[in-house]
Amino acid sequence: LKANGNAADSDVDFLEEAIEVAPKLSPLYATLARCYIGWEDRDTALEVVDEGINKVGKHPQLLLIKSQILWLQNEKDTAFQHLNEGIQLYPNDVSLLTQIARYLIDNEQLEDAKPYIERADIIAPSHGALWELKKIIAEKMAR
């Protein structure tokens, strides 16, 4: 993928071919879905994620991306449902924990976000997603 985060047609073609060769590799579906999100084609991104879930199972990154797409489509309740399901299956996945905390913070539910932040901080205090979340909290508190 290009350094600017935008995927070229050849990147997408490569990923689609790779999925045909290795249909059980969840990172391929996750990366392909992110390409479509970058192109603002959320419907296709959601189709890719759903296909990945059907082929690979409920991998945490696929559930995370699905929640992000649903959040962008303003389907917030459904996004929360998928994150909660992911946390039930993978209670120590820092990406899922920080994402649900971020959505709660976006919803002005900081107290509800705290247990997720605390758990993520215990599991991986130097995780990039956690640092990004802490930055968002600091910016909100500075306002």
CORVENHU-V903762 format. One record per pair of residues at least 6 apart in sequence whose ideal C-beta (glycine too) atoms are under 7 Angstrom apart, sorted by the first residue. I is the first residue (numbers start at 1). GAP is how many residues later the second one is. If there is no record, write none. Layout:
BEGIN
[[I/GAP] [I/GAP]]
END
This chain:
BEGIN
[[1/6] [1/10] [2/6] [5/33] [6/32] [7/28] [7/31] [11/24] [12/20] [12/23] [15/13] [15/16] [15/17] [15/20] [16/16] [18/10] [19/9] [19/10] [19/13] [22/6] [23/32] [24/31] [24/32] [26/26] [26/30] [26/33] [26/35] [26/36] [29/19] [29/20] [29/22] [29/23] [29/27] [29/33] [30/31] [30/32] [30/35] [32/16] [33/12] [33/15] [33/16] [33/32] [34/31] [36/8] [36/9] [36/12] [37/8] [37/32] [42/27] [42/30] [42/31] [45/24] [46/20] [46/23] [49/13] [49/16] [49/17] [49/20] [52/10] [53/9] [56/6] [58/31] [60/26] [60/30] [60/33] [60/35] [60/36] [63/19] [63/22] [63/23] [63/33] [64/22] [64/31] [64/32] [64/35] [66/16] [67/12] [67/15] [67/16] [67/32] [70/8] [70/9] [70/12] [71/8] [71/32] [79/24] [80/23] [83/13] [83/16] [83/17] [86/7] [86/10] [87/9] [87/10] [87/13] [90/6] [92/31] [94/26] [94/29] [94/30] [94/33] [94/35] [94/36] [95/34] [97/19] [97/22] [97/23] [98/22] [98/31] [98/32] [98/35] [100/16] [101/12] [101/15] [101/16] [101/32] [102/31] [102/34] [104/8] [104/9] [105/8] [105/31] [105/32] [105/35] [117/16] [120/7] [120/10] [121/9] [124/6]]
END
